[in-house]
Amino acid sequence: MGLLVDGIWQDKWYDTSENGGKFERQASKFRGTIGGEAGAEHPPESGRYHLYVAYACPWAHRALILRQLKGLTEHIDVSVVNPDMLGDGWSFSDYPGSTGDKLYHYDYLHQLYTKAKHDVTTRVTVPVLWDKQTQSIVNNESADIIRIFNSDFNALTGDKQDFYPAALREEIDDINNTVYHAINNGVYKAGFATTQSAYEEAVEVLFEALDSLETRLSTQRYLVGHQITEADWRLFTTLIRFDAVYHGHFKCNIRQIADYPNVYGYMKELYQYPGVASTVKFDHIKRHYYYSHTMINPTQVVPVGPKQDLMTPHNREKIKYV
Ligand SMILES: N[C@@H](CCC(=O)N[C@@H](CS)C(=O)NCC(=O)O)C(=O)O
């Protein structure tokens, strides 16, 4: 775990000393777009872009899901890092299920970041959307990448499904905001807290949000009414990791997702959505967290459970809208 400072790799854990033991996530550095207008830096083209992901990572997972749902698998290839993120950060290897770096055969993801900008100061995170032609990072913020995938390649793929429809944007943005702070990032705030009070504060906010989701999902099938939107996919990647990792490793253990009938059924429905289960790799997920965060789990022992059958009926079609 570390970061690049002026293009030099430094092995450093997150510093929580300045803010009372609280984990604060840094903003992503590369925020480019894909556009079809004449002279655009990154026009939508088949085979031109490459996605770097970790199967372990909930943020990268969003990008993998939208790539799958939007018919982009044949247009945008993927390199998968090793699930272990140790002193050199994300690395490439022949760990089962990882691919190595298909473009440059680098050993470490930080080499890709310095190829994009030799003196960059940044955390070295996944996902990364890479432009093979300009040899640069288009974007390394998952919230942007899923919107790029949602709409910017439609002319190429002919796929018109819209997970961020104009009429619902305000509502989607609103729920995204709550889900991001309380749940997506909330589990990290609990898990990476280094004081009791910072941990407890994060866990309380997290479970209040899950409790209110349970109520919301008792009368509506998806987060924003009748149709699946990006808000659901953004929540899903945290929910699917919850009982396997966040409950134990990040001490988010007031309840499991399996204890919430509506949230659990909803999570199973999304898991069973065509194309999605193949993007969920529990071996990488559990290995990454339990093996990489040695300050939380110094023995690096990876738990065996939980045993859950996510293919059992979700019964979400029975939800009565009120
Ligand atoms: N805001 C970014 C966050 C991505 C992120 O933090 N990814 C984690 C993996 S789950 C990572 O690569 N962490 C490495 C680090 O922070 O050094 C996004 O949503 O794309």
The ligand as a Gaussian input file, in Angstrom:
#p B3LYP/6-31G(d) Opt

LIG

0 1
 N      -12.735000       7.041000      -6.043000
 C      -12.063000       5.929000      -6.656000
 C      -11.559000       4.989000      -5.578000
 C      -10.876000       3.767000      -6.124000
 C      -10.122000       3.014000      -5.003000
 O       -9.886000       3.561000      -3.919000
 N       -9.728000       1.768000      -5.291000
 C       -8.975000       1.016000      -4.300000
 C       -9.215000      -0.457000      -4.399000
 S      -10.735000      -0.961000      -3.720000
 C       -7.503000       1.196000      -4.539000
 O       -7.050000       1.001000      -5.650000
 N       -6.772000       1.565000      -3.492000
 C       -5.361000       1.735000      -3.535000
 C       -4.919000       2.891000      -2.684000
 O       -5.756000       3.612000      -2.140000
 O       -3.722000       3.061000      -2.580000
 C      -13.034000       5.257000      -7.594000
 O      -14.218000       5.134000      -7.236000
 O      -12.628000       4.873000      -8.684000

